Every structure is written in C-alpha cells, then in structure tokens.
Amino acid sequence: MNSKIFFCLVILISQSISLNLNKVLKSKSPSFDGKYAFRSQSMFNDYLISNNVGLILRKVINKSKPDISISTNGQYYEISFITSLKTFRITFDLNNEFEADLGFDQIKRYRAELISPNTIQLKVIDSPVLDLVKFTFSDDKLVISYEHNNVISERIFKRA
C-alpha cells in the first residue's frame, strides 16, 4: 500500500474516533443549570454532628427541605440553597479557592474542582480531616454527598 494512502486513512480514522468520542462525552455530560427540589437525605444528622453543629441549628437544618438553583457561565458557578427561613448562596470559579457558609453557620475555605464530567467537588482547605462536598448531576437529579471525618451523608434532589 502506498504510504500516502495509508497516512490519509490513519488521519480519517483518527478524526472519526475523535468526533465520536466528543459526541459520547457531550451526551453523558448533563447540564448543571436548573432548579432542583429536595427529595430525601441519609446520615445528614450524623454529618452535622461531626461538624460540631449545635443541637438547635441541627434540628432546623434537618427539618429543612431546601430547593437548589444552579447557574453557570463557563468556569463560574452560582449555587443557591433556598429554604423558607433563609437563602444561602455560594459563588465560585472552578480550580480556585473561595470562602463560603453552606448553611451550617461555619465559614470554610474551599477549592472547587470538576472531578468528572458530571461531578463538582468542594474540598475544604487546611482541614485536619477529610472534609468535602460533591455535587453529582444526572439528567433528572442531583446528589450532594457530604463527607467529614469519615462520616458520609447524602441529600438527593430531583430536577424541577
């Protein structure tokens, strides 16, 4: 076979693979933007206890059923936790550090990273224990996983 023809075939095949891979990645990456309604939670009280959230605030937080609103613009994210008592809003750019209170009356310093096409991780900086929050998106729901000092909790939200 002529080397020029072989080279052209290799280029065509690699372009075809690249196009198909881009289609697959785009189809598996849900849009993060939207509103999400609270559905359920597990081990959330244990997570709050591990974070030293006081009894009264812990009871209020456990009874809350927040809605979440998310808007993005490139690397910029705005996430609002909306309850009947108060709205907590965090804003950040991916791969940057920021300070926020996620509604537990504790301001912490986080680093935001996209750890997969559908998961954003907020990791507490300078924490002596593993302390992170993961937002995992699918087409119809959002799962927020909270982890602190080996206590793992989940809150599940349905896309509204």
C-alpha positions in Angstrom: 0.0 0.0 0.0 1.2 3.5 -0.8 2.4 5.3 2.3 0.4 8.5 1.3 -2.8 6.5 1.2 -2.0 4.8 4.5 -1.3 8.2 6.1 -4.6 9.6 4.8 -6.5 6.6 6.2 -4.9 7.0 9.6 -5.9 10.7 9.7 -9.5 9.9 8.6 -9.9 7.1 11.2 -8.4 9.3 14.0 -10.8 12.2 13.1 -13.8 9.8 13.1 -12.8 8.4 16.5 -12.3 12.0 17.9 -15.8 13.1 16.6 -17.5 10.0 18.1 -15.7 10.5 21.4 -16.8 14.1 21.6 -20.4 13.0 20.9 -20.2 10.5 23.7 -18.8 12.9 26.2 -21.3 15.6 25.3 -24.2 13.1 25.6 -23.0 11.9 29.0 -22.5 15.4 30.5 -25.8 16.7 31.9 -26.4 20.4 32.1 -25.8 21.6 35.7 -28.0 24.7 35.3 -31.5 24.5 36.7 -33.7 24.1 39.7 -33.8 21.0 42.0 -36.4 20.1 44.6 -35.4 18.2 47.8 -36.4 14.5 47.8 -34.5 12.7 50.6 -31.5 12.5 52.9 -29.5 9.9 54.7 -27.0 10.2 57.6 -27.3 14.0 57.5 -27.7 14.5 61.2 -24.5 12.4 61.8 -22.7 14.6 59.3 -23.9 17.8 61.1 -22.8 16.3 64.5 -19.3 15.5 63.1 -19.1 19.2 62.0 -19.9 20.4 65.6 -23.2 22.0 64.5 -25.2 22.8 67.6 -28.4 21.0 68.6 -30.9 23.7 67.8 -29.4 24.6 64.4 -29.0 20.9 63.6 -32.8 20.3 64.2 -33.7 23.3 62.0 -31.3 22.1 59.2 -32.5 18.5 59.4 -36.2 19.6 59.0 -35.4 21.9 56.1 -36.2 20.7 52.6 -34.2 23.2 50.6 -34.6 23.8 46.9 -31.5 24.4 44.9 -30.9 26.8 42.0 -27.7 26.5 39.9 -26.5 28.7 37.2 -23.2 28.5 35.4 -21.2 30.7 33.0 -18.1 28.8 31.8 -16.0 28.2 34.9 -18.2 30.4 37.1 -20.9 28.7 39.3 -23.6 30.1 41.5 -25.5 27.7 43.7 -28.4 28.9 45.9 -29.8 26.8 48.7 -33.4 28.1 49.2 -35.4 27.4 52.4 -38.4 29.1 53.9 -36.1 30.7 56.5 -33.1 31.8 54.5 -31.3 31.5 51.2 -27.6 30.6 51.2 -25.7 31.5 48.0 -22.2 30.3 47.1 -20.3 31.5 44.1 -17.0 30.2 42.8 -14.8 29.6 39.8 -13.6 26.1 39.2 -10.0 25.4 40.2 -10.0 28.4 42.6 -10.2 28.8 46.3 -13.2 30.6 47.9 -14.9 31.1 51.3 -18.5 30.1 52.0 -21.0 29.1 54.5 -23.1 26.2 53.2 -25.8 26.9 55.7 -24.2 25.4 58.9 -23.1 28.7 60.4 -19.5 27.9 59.6 -17.4 29.7 57.1 -14.8 27.4 55.5 -12.2 27.9 52.7 -12.9 25.5 49.8 -11.3 24.6 46.5 -13.7 23.8 43.7 -12.8 21.2 41.1 -14.6 19.3 38.3 -13.6 15.7 39.1 -15.6 14.1 36.3 -17.9 15.3 33.6 -20.8 15.3 36.0 -19.3 15.9 39.4 -18.1 19.0 41.1 -16.1 18.6 44.3 -15.7 21.3 47.0 -12.8 20.3 49.3 -12.1 22.2 52.5 -8.5 23.6 52.5 -6.3 23.1 55.5 -8.7 20.7 57.3 -7.0 18.2 59.6 -9.6 15.6 58.4 -11.1 14.8 55.1 -13.9 17.4 54.6 -15.6 17.7 51.2 -18.9 18.2 49.4 -19.6 16.6 46.0 -22.3 17.6 43.6 -23.1 14.8 41.2 -25.5 15.5 38.4 -27.6 13.3 36.1 -30.3 14.2 33.6 -33.1 14.0 36.3 -31.4 14.5 39.7 -28.7 16.0 41.8 -27.0 14.0 44.6 -25.0 16.1 47.1 -22.6 13.9 49.1 -21.1 15.4 52.3 -18.1 13.8 53.9 -16.4 14.9 57.2 -14.1 12.8 59.4 -15.3 9.5 57.8 -19.0 10.4 58.2 -20.7 10.3 54.7 -24.1 11.7 54.1 -26.3 12.3 51.0 -29.1 14.7 50.1 -31.0 13.9 46.9 -32.8 16.4 44.7 -35.0 15.9 41.7 -34.6 18.3 38.7 -37.7 20.6 38.7 
